[in-house]
């Protein structure tokens, strides 16, 4: 049984497919994907996911710029954004927080990503007792 919908925005198609398959299998969520910021914005006119997993660098824009666009949109601002990346320059975490991201996880922290998604899905779709 699917619990909700997660949008993954990642330019690396191989990594995108791996994360998509693991999330769909392990967390039983519907996963939608975009490989560019522009594609994500277009997709978000048709879909409202429970959370967005975002890379810091996309082929057409920086992840922080996309996060800022999402958080400035009245219809999208409440969707939690989780950065999942290996790109950490000085000040990156502060810039992500300032842009409105929920958290930043290192690319190697897949179990932590699952835990965050599980928690977000529990909040968005509580299971009856």
C-alpha positions as CSV (number, residue, x, y, z in Angstrom):
1,X,0.0,0.0,0.0
2,X,1.5,3.3,-1.0
3,X,1.6,5.9,1.7
4,X,2.2,9.1,-0.2
5,X,4.2,10.8,-2.9
6,X,7.8,11.9,-2.9
7,X,9.4,14.1,-5.6
8,X,13.1,13.4,-6.3
9,X,15.0,16.2,-8.2
10,X,18.5,15.0,-9.1
11,X,20.6,15.5,-12.2
12,X,22.5,12.2,-11.9
13,X,20.0,9.8,-13.5
14,X,21.7,6.6,-12.2
15,X,21.5,7.9,-8.6
16,X,18.0,9.1,-9.2
17,X,16.9,5.7,-10.3
18,X,18.6,4.0,-7.3
19,X,16.9,6.3,-4.8
20,X,13.6,6.0,-6.6
21,X,13.6,2.2,-6.5
22,X,14.7,1.9,-2.9
23,X,12.2,4.5,-1.6
24,X,9.3,2.8,-3.5
25,X,10.3,-0.6,-2.2
26,X,11.4,0.2,1.3
27,X,9.0,3.1,2.2
28,X,6.1,2.1,0.0
29,X,5.7,5.6,-1.4
30,X,4.9,6.7,-4.9
31,X,8.0,8.3,-6.3
32,X,8.0,11.0,-9.1
33,X,11.2,12.3,-10.5
34,X,12.7,15.3,-12.3
35,X,16.3,15.7,-13.5
36,X,16.2,19.5,-13.8
37,X,14.8,22.4,-11.9
38,X,12.6,23.4,-14.8
39,X,11.2,19.9,-15.1
40,X,10.5,19.9,-11.3
41,X,8.7,23.2,-11.5
42,X,6.6,21.9,-14.4
43,X,5.8,18.7,-12.6
44,X,4.7,20.6,-9.5
45,X,2.0,22.4,-11.5
46,X,0.3,18.9,-11.8
47,X,1.4,17.1,-8.6
48,X,1.7,18.1,-4.9
49,X,4.1,15.6,-3.2
50,X,4.4,15.2,0.5
51,X,8.1,15.9,0.4
52,X,10.9,16.8,-2.1
53,X,14.4,15.3,-2.1
54,X,16.6,17.8,-3.8
55,X,20.2,17.7,-5.1
56,X,22.4,20.8,-4.6
57,X,23.5,21.0,-8.2
58,X,21.1,20.4,-11.1
59,X,21.9,20.8,-14.8
60,X,20.0,24.0,-15.2
61,X,20.1,25.7,-11.7
62,X,21.4,25.4,-8.2
63,X,19.3,23.4,-5.8
64,X,19.2,26.3,-3.3
65,X,17.7,28.5,-6.1
66,X,15.0,25.9,-6.7
67,X,14.3,25.6,-3.0
68,X,13.9,29.4,-2.8
69,X,11.5,29.4,-5.7
70,X,9.5,26.6,-4.0
71,X,9.3,28.4,-0.7
72,X,8.2,31.6,-2.3
73,X,5.3,30.0,-4.0
74,X,2.1,30.0,-1.8
75,X,1.0,26.6,-3.2
76,X,4.3,24.9,-2.6
77,X,5.9,26.6,0.4
78,X,4.7,24.0,2.9
79,X,6.2,21.0,1.2
80,X,9.3,19.9,3.1
81,X,12.5,20.0,1.2
82,X,15.4,17.6,2.0
83,X,18.7,18.2,0.4
84,X,20.4,14.9,-0.4
85,X,23.8,15.6,-1.8
86,X,27.6,15.2,-1.6
87,X,28.2,18.9,-2.4
88,X,29.1,20.7,0.9
89,X,31.0,24.0,0.5
90,X,31.5,26.4,3.3
91,X,28.2,28.0,4.2
92,X,26.1,25.5,2.2
93,X,24.1,24.3,5.3
94,X,23.4,27.8,6.4
95,X,22.2,28.7,2.8
96,X,20.0,25.6,2.7
97,X,18.4,26.6,6.0
98,X,17.9,30.2,4.9
99,X,16.3,28.9,1.7
100,X,13.8,26.9,3.8
101,X,15.1,23.3,3.6
102,X,14.1,20.9,6.4
103,X,17.5,19.2,6.5
104,X,20.6,18.3,4.6
105,X,21.8,14.7,4.3
106,X,25.0,13.5,2.8
107,X,24.6,11.2,-0.3
108,X,26.0,8.3,1.7
109,X,23.3,8.6,4.4
110,X,20.6,6.5,2.7
111,X,19.3,5.0,6.0
112,X,18.9,8.5,7.4
113,X,17.1,9.6,4.3
114,X,14.7,6.7,4.7
115,X,14.1,7.7,8.3
116,X,13.3,11.3,7.4
117,X,11.0,10.2,4.6
118,X,9.3,7.7,6.9
119,X,8.7,10.4,9.5
120,X,7.4,12.9,7.0
121,X,5.0,10.3,5.6
122,X,3.8,9.4,9.1
123,X,2.9,13.1,9.6
124,X,1.3,13.4,6.2
125,X,-0.6,10.1,6.3
126,X,-1.1,8.9,9.9
127,X,-2.0,5.3,10.2
128,X,-5.1,4.5,12.3
129,X,-4.4,2.8,15.6
